[in-house]
Amino acid sequence: MRGLRAAGYASLRELADADRAEVSRLHGVGPKALRIIEEALKEHGLALR
């Protein structure tokens, strides 16, 4: 997911508390990718805002 890296997100911890709407606007982050991100965050006790 180059869009995440380009926006400065290199790890799940960096995504924690990121704004969900902002993340969903990143290049390559559609509904499926957003769902995968949220599931991965949840597995680590983290979440988007």
Secondary structure, DSSP 4 states (H G I P E B T S, - for coil): -HHHHHTT--SHHHHTT--HHHHHTSTT--HHHHHHHHHHHHHTT----
